[in-house]
Amino acid sequence: MARFPRRKRRNAHLAPIARLSNRSQSAREKALHVLSDLRRDPNLTLTQAAKNREVSLRSIRKYIGAQLKQERPGGKIRVTASDRLRATLYRPSTKPDVLIPIHAKSSKDRYLVGEWFAAIKEAGRGDFTRLDKFPKGTFVGGVRLPTGHYEVQRILEAMENSESPFEQLYAMAGAA
């Protein structure tokens, strides 16, 4: 009898992020924000962080459960220092209304992109010191984060000329 080769099923129970409904994507984004809040403030409890972000504990456990650690039953729930949760972020290009997707593969990648966005916003106000301190030639998910004054200035001009300059930065993966 001939046997068929088995296909590898990696995390078959998890749907790709792009195929989640808008409501599920929103719950996942909120859960990621809770995770970020818990990493920033060690005194914050999971329950309080969930209430602050208006997301259920069930959704948090569903989307970031592997990042939650509890030493003993009834003990305080802590979070891991970093994670390997994937997220698609978007960076503006030098052309108006054109966004470049960045597929971040870890919390460190997401943090790096966030720091770059903060540096870009400060550069938009005329302060390039934070951008100058940002590491040059940084790639996240195969996409370069520009740090040169000329290219950043062109990105800022393109954002000013776009129809919705800052709303597109927060576009969700798989949305429209």
N, C-alpha and C positions, 0 to 999 in steps of 0.2 A: 504494500500500500504506500503510495507516495504522500509525503507530508508536505504541506505548504509552509514556507518559512513564516515565522511570526513577525508581525510588524511591531516596532517599538512604540509603546504608548507612554509618552512622557507627559505627566500631569493631565491625563485625559479628562479628569473631572473639572479642570479649570478652562473656561472659555477664553479665547483670545480677547484682549481688552477692546479691540475695535468692534468685536461682535456683541459686546454687552449693550444692553438697552441704555438709553440716556439716563434713566433713573439709577441703574446699577453703576454706570460710569461716575455719576455724581456721588453715590455712596462710597465708591472706591477712592475718589479724590478726597472726600471728607475724611475717610479712614487714614489716608496718607498724611493729611494735615494733622490729625490726632497724633499719629506716630511722631511727626516732626515736633509738635508741641511738647510731647512727653520727653523727647530728647533734649529740648531746650531748658525745660524746667523740671528738675528732679523731684521737687516737692508736689507737683501736680499729680492727682490720682487719675486713673483711667476713666472712672465714672465722671469726674468733673470735666476732663478733657472732652469726653463724648458729649456731655451736655453743652459745653461751650461751642462745639462744632455742629450741634444738632444732628447727631448720627447715633444709631442704636449700637449697643454693645455686641449684638448679634452680627451686624454688618462689619464691625471692627474685627471681630474674631474670624469672620469669613475671609476678609481681604488681607489682614496683616497678622493673623493668629500666630504664625511661626516666629514673628518678631517679639512676641510677648512671653516673658519668662516669670515664673512664680516659684520661689524657693521652697515653700511649704504650703499646704492647704490653709487658706485663710490669710496667707501672707500677702504683702504688697506686690503688685504686679509691676515688673520693670520691663524696659525695652532693651533690645540689643543695640550695640553701638552703631552698627551699620546693617544694611540689608541688600538683597539682590533683587528687589522688586523693580520691574520694568515700568517705564513711563515714557510717553512721547511728548516732548516739549517742542516749542517752535521758536525759532530765532528769526528776526526780520532780516531781509536782504537789502541790497542797495537799490532794488526796484520797489516802487510803491505797491502795496497790497500783495506782495509775494513773501510767503513765509517758508522757511526751510525747516523740515522736521528733524528733530534730534531725538534719537532713540536711546534714552539713558537707561543703563543696565544696573545701576546701583544708587544708593542714597548719596554716595560720594559724587557721582556724576550729576545727580539732580542738584546737589548743593553747589557744585562748581558752576553749573549753568545759572543758578540763582544769583550767585556772586557776580557773574558776568553781567546779568541783567541790571543788578544794582549799580555796577560800575558804569553801564551805558546810560542809565537814568541820571547819574551824577554828571556824566560828560555832557548830557543834554542841557544841564544847568550851567555848564561852563567849567566844571571842576574835573580835570583829567587825572588827578593824583591817584585815585583808586584804580583807574584803568591802567595807569603806568605801573602800579604794583602787581597787577594781575599777570600770571605767568604767560609768557609769549609762546606762540605756536601750540596752544592747547587744543586737543581734539577730543570731542565727546561723541561717541556713536558714529565716528567717521566724519563728523562735521567740525570744521575749524571755527573756533570762537575768535573773531578778529579783535585785535587790540591796537592796531595802528591808528593814529589820529585821523588820517585822511579817510580810511575806510569807515571808521566809526562815524565821522562827520557825514559821509554819504548815506550811511544807514539812518542816522537821525533826520537828515533831509527827506529821505524816502518815507520815514514814519510820519513826518509833518505833512507830506503831500498825499498820504493815503486817506481813504475815507474814514476809517476808524483806527487811529494810530495805536492806541494801547489795548483796545479790546481784543485784537487778533493775537496778542502775546499770550492770552489766557485761553486760546482755543483748545478744546479737548481733543484727544486722539479719537479718530473715527467720526467726529461730528461733521455734519454736512460736508 
